[in-house]
């Protein structure tokens, strides 16, 4: 295993982190197959993975409820006396915080579920701009100060799916941020905070952890023929998983890549890749860019996110509805973006809130019939998240 320093935390972390959002299950998302999941964690730790990432809602029946991932991780580490062998990263459910007391309540519940006295890395989970302003008004920075001084938390940060301007704004608000978890893969260089966000983290010496390196598995499953033809032109032949992971590990602003693995075979495969230094040539880097350009050719419409259609009088988040639709359409599966569509866009701002008023149509620079496109989004994703 290869290790990197996680920014100014000083922690030496395995460059492959074990994400526990997609553990093997039985009949529903909250029923973890603990026997199989334990084998996976045991093998991963034995082979050098020393960072386990979880969160309050992982493996719950709904997107936002209390999940079973933290309890499983806590039980596994306690039973096998492995707590001191790994760093635990977990997340405060910022969307659920309604009062100052809630911060401490959730933290104490998570410490109990994890069967530990302290959390190595505690992140504010999936910060949206409204959630950030909400928790800031509830004095979240004072809470984080208290966490650090009490020893309940060793290092603090946040995870987000926001644009780079907001990422920088949040970072600049608090000098004690040490870790940020952002989405990144070769398709998402200019999506959300993207490359510019990673560069800013590097400049500020803030540890970077990466989520969705495989875009929910869509970059390695059901590969279109046009994409396979491009990969076959590479100087060095790699599997789709190798392309996705090594692309990230070839960047000097990526410290740890989290992979949500669902089988022991995936754990073994990813550890083998993580343990290999693979320098990608300039020719093959250009090939990756061409693959990304080809994927983008599969989009559902020509929306350029110019924003002239906003604000919608009904509050529909037109830009992000069309963005998530385009990404899912590009990858050929609604599951590719369904979770982000339902978690990052408020209930009243999704495509089904469009009333066909037509006021947006004259403002579209691409001459899209936006209400028709929003209807396509609704038909593609539906109105409820049932994609587990």
C-alpha positions as CSV (number, residue, x, y, z in Angstrom):
1,X,0.0,0.0,0.0
2,X,1.1,3.5,-0.8
3,X,0.5,6.3,1.8
4,X,0.1,10.0,1.5
5,X,0.2,12.8,4.1
6,X,-3.4,14.1,4.5
7,X,-2.6,17.9,4.3
8,X,-1.9,19.7,7.6
9,X,-3.4,16.9,9.7
10,X,0.0,15.2,9.5
11,X,-1.8,11.8,9.2
12,X,-0.2,9.3,6.9
13,X,-3.2,7.7,5.2
14,X,-3.5,4.9,2.7
15,X,-4.2,6.4,-0.7
16,X,-7.2,4.1,-0.9
17,X,-9.7,4.7,1.8
18,X,-12.5,2.2,2.5
19,X,-15.9,3.8,1.9
20,X,-18.8,2.1,3.7
21,X,-21.8,3.5,1.9
22,X,-22.1,0.5,-0.5
23,X,-21.4,-2.5,1.7
24,X,-23.0,-5.8,0.6
25,X,-26.6,-6.1,1.7
26,X,-29.5,-8.6,1.8
27,X,-33.0,-7.5,0.9
28,X,-32.7,-3.7,1.5
29,X,-30.1,-1.0,1.9
30,X,-30.3,-1.1,5.7
31,X,-29.7,-4.9,5.9
32,X,-25.9,-5.2,5.8
33,X,-24.4,-8.6,5.0
34,X,-22.1,-8.4,8.1
35,X,-20.3,-11.6,7.4
36,X,-19.3,-10.6,3.9
37,X,-18.6,-7.0,4.9
38,X,-16.4,-8.1,7.8
39,X,-14.3,-10.2,5.4
40,X,-13.9,-7.2,3.2
41,X,-12.8,-4.9,6.0
42,X,-10.5,-7.5,7.5
43,X,-8.7,-8.1,4.2
44,X,-8.5,-4.3,3.5
45,X,-6.9,-3.5,6.9
46,X,-4.6,-6.5,6.7
47,X,-3.4,-5.2,3.3
48,X,-2.8,-1.7,4.5
49,X,-6.0,0.4,4.3
50,X,-5.9,2.6,7.4
51,X,-8.8,5.0,6.7
52,X,-12.5,3.9,7.0
53,X,-15.1,6.4,5.9
54,X,-18.7,6.3,7.1
55,X,-21.6,8.7,7.9
56,X,-24.7,9.0,9.9
57,X,-27.2,8.0,7.2
58,X,-25.2,5.3,5.4
59,X,-27.1,2.1,5.0
60,X,-30.4,3.5,6.2
61,X,-33.8,2.7,4.7
62,X,-34.1,6.3,3.5
63,X,-31.5,8.8,2.3
64,X,-31.5,10.8,5.5
65,X,-32.3,8.4,8.4
66,X,-30.0,6.9,10.9
67,X,-28.1,4.2,9.1
68,X,-26.4,1.0,10.2
69,X,-22.9,1.6,8.6
70,X,-21.5,3.4,11.7
71,X,-22.8,0.6,14.0
72,X,-21.3,-2.1,11.8
73,X,-17.9,-0.4,11.6
74,X,-17.9,0.2,15.4
75,X,-18.8,-3.4,16.1
76,X,-16.2,-4.8,13.7
77,X,-13.4,-2.7,15.1
78,X,-14.3,-3.5,18.7
79,X,-14.7,-7.2,18.2
80,X,-11.3,-7.5,16.3
81,X,-9.5,-5.0,18.5
82,X,-8.6,-2.9,15.5
83,X,-9.7,0.6,16.6
84,X,-6.1,1.8,17.0
85,X,-5.1,0.4,13.6
86,X,-7.3,2.7,11.6
87,X,-8.5,6.3,11.2
88,X,-12.2,6.7,11.3
89,X,-13.8,9.4,9.2
90,X,-17.5,10.1,9.7
91,X,-19.9,13.0,9.1
92,X,-22.4,15.2,11.0
93,X,-25.8,15.2,9.2
94,X,-25.9,19.0,8.6
95,X,-29.3,18.9,6.9
96,X,-30.9,17.5,10.1
97,X,-29.5,20.1,12.4
98,X,-32.2,22.4,13.7
99,X,-30.7,23.8,17.0
100,X,-27.3,24.2,18.6
101,X,-27.9,21.2,20.8
102,X,-28.3,19.0,17.8
103,X,-24.6,19.1,17.0
104,X,-23.6,17.5,20.2
105,X,-26.6,15.1,20.2
106,X,-25.6,13.6,16.9
107,X,-21.9,13.5,17.7
108,X,-22.6,11.6,20.9
109,X,-24.9,9.2,19.1
110,X,-22.2,8.6,16.5
111,X,-19.5,8.0,19.1
112,X,-21.7,5.4,20.7
113,X,-22.5,3.7,17.4
114,X,-18.8,3.6,16.6
115,X,-17.9,2.4,20.1
116,X,-15.1,4.9,20.4
117,X,-14.1,7.8,22.6
118,X,-13.0,9.9,19.6
119,X,-13.4,10.4,15.9
120,X,-10.2,11.0,13.9
121,X,-11.9,13.0,11.1
122,X,-15.3,14.6,11.6
123,X,-16.9,16.2,8.6
124,X,-20.0,18.4,8.1
125,X,-21.8,16.2,5.7
126,X,-22.7,17.2,2.1
127,X,-22.8,20.9,2.7
128,X,-25.1,22.8,0.4
129,X,-25.0,26.6,0.4
130,X,-28.3,26.9,2.4
131,X,-27.2,24.2,4.9
132,X,-23.9,26.1,5.4
133,X,-25.6,29.3,6.2
134,X,-28.0,27.5,8.5
135,X,-25.4,25.7,10.6
136,X,-23.2,28.8,10.6
137,X,-26.1,30.8,12.1
138,X,-26.3,28.0,14.7
139,X,-22.7,28.5,15.7
140,X,-21.3,25.4,14.2
141,X,-17.8,26.9,14.3
142,X,-18.0,27.2,18.1
143,X,-19.2,23.5,18.2
144,X,-16.2,22.5,16.1
145,X,-13.8,24.4,18.5
146,X,-15.4,22.5,21.4
147,X,-15.0,19.2,19.6
148,X,-11.3,19.8,19.1
149,X,-10.6,21.0,22.6
150,X,-12.5,18.2,24.2
151,X,-10.7,15.5,22.3
152,X,-13.9,14.0,20.9
153,X,-12.7,14.9,17.4
154,X,-9.1,15.1,16.3
155,X,-9.5,16.8,12.9
156,X,-12.4,18.6,11.3
157,X,-13.6,19.3,7.8
158,X,-16.6,19.0,5.5
159,X,-17.8,17.2,2.4
160,X,-19.6,19.0,-0.4
161,X,-21.1,19.0,-3.9
162,X,-20.9,22.7,-4.4
163,X,-19.3,25.1,-6.9
164,X,-15.7,26.2,-6.3
165,X,-16.7,29.8,-5.3
166,X,-18.7,28.5,-2.4
167,X,-16.1,25.9,-1.5
168,X,-13.5,28.7,-1.2
169,X,-15.9,30.9,0.8
170,X,-16.5,28.1,3.4
171,X,-12.8,27.3,3.6
172,X,-11.9,31.0,4.2
173,X,-14.4,31.2,7.1
174,X,-12.6,28.9,9.4
175,X,-8.8,28.5,9.8
176,X,-9.1,25.1,11.5
177,X,-10.4,23.1,8.5
178,X,-8.0,20.3,7.8
179,X,-9.8,17.9,5.5
180,X,-12.3,18.4,2.6
181,X,-14.1,15.6,0.8
182,X,-15.1,16.4,-2.8
183,X,-16.3,14.6,-5.8
184,X,-13.8,14.0,-8.6
185,X,-13.1,11.7,-11.5
186,X,-11.9,12.2,-15.0
187,X,-15.4,13.1,-16.1
188,X,-16.0,15.7,-13.4
189,X,-13.0,18.0,-13.8
190,X,-15.2,21.0,-14.3
191,X,-18.3,19.7,-12.4
192,X,-19.0,21.2,-8.9
193,X,-15.7,22.4,-7.4
194,X,-13.6,20.1,-9.7
195,X,-10.0,20.8,-10.5
196,X,-10.0,24.4,-9.2
197,X,-11.2,23.2,-5.8
198,X,-8.5,20.6,-5.5
199,X,-5.9,23.2,-6.5
200,X,-7.1,25.5,-3.7
201,X,-7.0,22.7,-1.1
202,X,-3.4,22.0,-2.1
203,X,-2.6,25.7,-1.8
204,X,-4.1,25.9,1.6
205,X,-2.5,22.5,2.7
206,X,-5.9,21.1,3.4
207,X,-6.1,17.3,3.1
208,X,-8.1,16.2,0.1
209,X,-10.3,13.1,0.1
210,X,-12.1,12.1,-3.1
211,X,-15.6,10.5,-3.4
212,X,-17.2,9.0,-6.5
213,X,-13.9,8.1,-8.3
214,X,-15.9,5.6,-10.5
215,X,-19.0,7.8,-10.7
216,X,-21.0,5.3,-8.7
217,X,-19.5,2.4,-10.8
218,X,-20.8,3.9,-14.1
219,X,-17.3,4.5,-15.4
220,X,-16.5,0.8,-15.2
221,X,-19.8,-0.9,-16.1
222,X,-21.5,-1.2,-19.5
223,X,-18.7,0.7,-21.3
224,X,-20.0,2.0,-24.7
225,X,-18.2,0.7,-27.7
226,X,-16.9,4.1,-28.6
227,X,-15.2,4.3,-25.2
228,X,-13.7,0.8,-25.5
229,X,-12.3,1.7,-28.9
230,X,-10.5,4.7,-27.4
231,X,-9.1,2.7,-24.4
232,X,-7.7,0.2,-26.9
233,X,-5.5,3.0,-28.4
234,X,-3.6,3.5,-25.2
235,X,0.1,3.1,-24.9
236,X,-0.4,1.1,-21.7
237,X,-3.4,-1.2,-21.5
238,X,-5.4,-0.7,-18.3
239,X,-8.8,-1.9,-17.1
240,X,-11.5,0.8,-16.7
241,X,-11.0,0.7,-12.9
242,X,-7.3,1.2,-13.3
243,X,-7.9,4.2,-15.6
244,X,-10.3,5.8,-13.1
245,X,-8.2,5.3,-10.0
246,X,-4.7,5.9,-11.5
247,X,-6.0,9.1,-13.1
248,X,-6.6,10.5,-9.6
249,X,-3.4,9.1,-8.1
250,X,-1.4,10.7,-10.8
251,X,-2.5,14.1,-9.4
252,X,-0.4,15.7,-6.7
253,X,-3.4,17.4,-5.1
254,X,-5.2,14.1,-4.3
255,X,-4.3,12.6,-0.9
256,X,-6.9,9.8,-0.5
257,X,-9.5,8.2,-2.8
258,X,-12.5,6.6,-1.1
259,X,-14.0,3.6,-2.8
260,X,-17.4,2.3,-1.8
261,X,-16.7,-1.4,-2.4
262,X,-19.4,-4.0,-2.4
263,X,-17.5,-7.3,-2.6
264,X,-14.2,-8.9,-1.5
265,X,-13.2,-9.2,-5.1
266,X,-13.5,-5.4,-5.5
267,X,-11.4,-4.8,-2.4
268,X,-8.6,-7.1,-3.7
269,X,-8.7,-5.5,-7.1
270,X,-8.6,-1.9,-5.8
271,X,-5.8,-2.7,-3.3
272,X,-3.7,-4.2,-6.0
273,X,-4.1,-1.0,-8.1
274,X,-3.5,1.2,-5.1
275,X,-0.3,-0.6,-4.4
276,X,1.1,0.1,-7.9
277,X,2.9,3.2,-9.0
278,X,1.6,3.8,-12.5
279,X,2.8,7.0,-14.2
280,X,0.4,7.9,-17.0
281,X,2.1,9.3,-20.1
282,X,1.1,12.5,-21.8
283,X,-0.4,10.6,-24.7
284,X,-2.5,8.5,-22.3
285,X,-3.5,11.6,-20.4
286,X,-4.8,13.1,-23.6
287,X,-6.6,9.9,-24.3
288,X,-8.4,10.2,-20.9
289,X,-9.5,13.7,-22.0
290,X,-10.8,12.3,-25.2
291,X,-12.8,9.6,-23.4
292,X,-14.3,12.4,-21.2
293,X,-15.2,14.4,-24.3
294,X,-16.8,11.4,-25.9
295,X,-18.9,10.6,-22.8
296,X,-20.1,14.2,-22.9
297,X,-21.4,13.7,-26.4
298,X,-24.0,11.4,-25.0
299,X,-25.8,14.1,-23.0
300,X,-29.5,14.5,-23.1
301,X,-29.7,18.1,-24.1
302,X,-27.5,21.1,-24.9
303,X,-27.9,23.0,-21.6
304,X,-24.7,25.0,-20.9
305,X,-25.6,26.1,-17.4
306,X,-25.5,29.8,-18.4
307,X,-28.2,30.6,-15.8
308,X,-30.3,33.0,-17.9
309,X,-33.4,30.9,-17.2
310,X,-33.1,31.5,-13.5
311,X,-34.7,32.3,-11.2
312,X,-37.7,30.2,-12.0
313,X,-40.9,31.8,-10.6
314,X,-41.9,28.4,-9.2
315,X,-38.5,27.8,-7.6
316,X,-37.4,25.0,-9.9
317,X,-33.7,24.6,-9.9
318,X,-33.6,24.3,-13.7
319,X,-29.8,24.3,-14.0
320,X,-29.1,21.5,-11.6
321,X,-32.1,19.4,-12.7
322,X,-30.8,19.5,-16.3
323,X,-27.2,18.9,-15.2
324,X,-28.0,15.8,-13.2
325,X,-30.2,14.5,-16.1
326,X,-27.4,15.1,-18.6
327,X,-24.8,13.3,-16.5
328,X,-27.1,10.3,-15.9
329,X,-28.1,10.2,-19.6
330,X,-24.4,10.5,-20.6
331,X,-23.6,7.4,-18.5
332,X,-26.7,5.5,-19.6
333,X,-28.3,4.9,-16.2
334,X,-30.4,7.0,-13.8
335,X,-28.6,5.5,-10.9
336,X,-25.4,7.4,-11.9
337,X,-27.0,10.6,-10.7
338,X,-30.2,9.7,-8.9
339,X,-28.7,10.1,-5.4
340,X,-27.3,13.5,-6.2
341,X,-30.5,14.6,-7.9
342,X,-32.6,13.7,-4.8
343,X,-30.2,14.9,-2.2
344,X,-28.8,18.0,-3.7
345,X,-32.0,19.4,-5.1
346,X,-34.7,20.3,-2.6
347,X,-38.1,18.6,-2.9
348,X,-39.8,21.8,-4.2
349,X,-37.1,22.6,-6.6
350,X,-37.1,19.4,-8.7
351,X,-38.4,18.9,-12.2
352,X,-41.9,17.8,-11.1
353,X,-42.5,21.3,-9.6
354,X,-42.5,22.8,-13.1
355,X,-46.0,24.2,-14.0
356,X,-45.3,24.8,-17.7
357,X,-45.6,28.6,-17.3
358,X,-43.1,28.9,-20.2
359,X,-41.5,32.1,-18.8
360,X,-38.0,30.6,-19.1
361,X,-38.2,29.7,-22.8
362,X,-37.3,33.2,-24.2
363,X,-34.2,33.3,-22.0
364,X,-32.5,30.0,-23.1
365,X,-29.4,30.7,-25.1
366,X,-29.6,27.2,-26.6
367,X,-33.2,27.6,-27.6
368,X,-34.3,24.6,-25.5
369,X,-38.0,24.1,-24.6
370,X,-37.1,24.0,-21.0
371,X,-40.5,22.8,-19.7
372,X,-40.3,19.8,-22.1
373,X,-36.8,19.1,-20.9
374,X,-37.9,19.2,-17.3
375,X,-40.6,16.7,-18.1
376,X,-38.0,14.4,-19.5
377,X,-36.0,14.8,-16.2
378,X,-39.1,13.9,-14.2
379,X,-39.8,10.9,-16.3
380,X,-36.2,9.7,-16.1
381,X,-35.7,10.0,-12.3
382,X,-39.3,9.9,-11.0
383,X,-40.4,11.8,-7.9
384,X,-39.0,9.5,-5.2
385,X,-35.6,8.0,-4.6
386,X,-36.0,4.3,-5.0
387,X,-32.6,3.5,-6.6
388,X,-30.9,1.6,-3.7
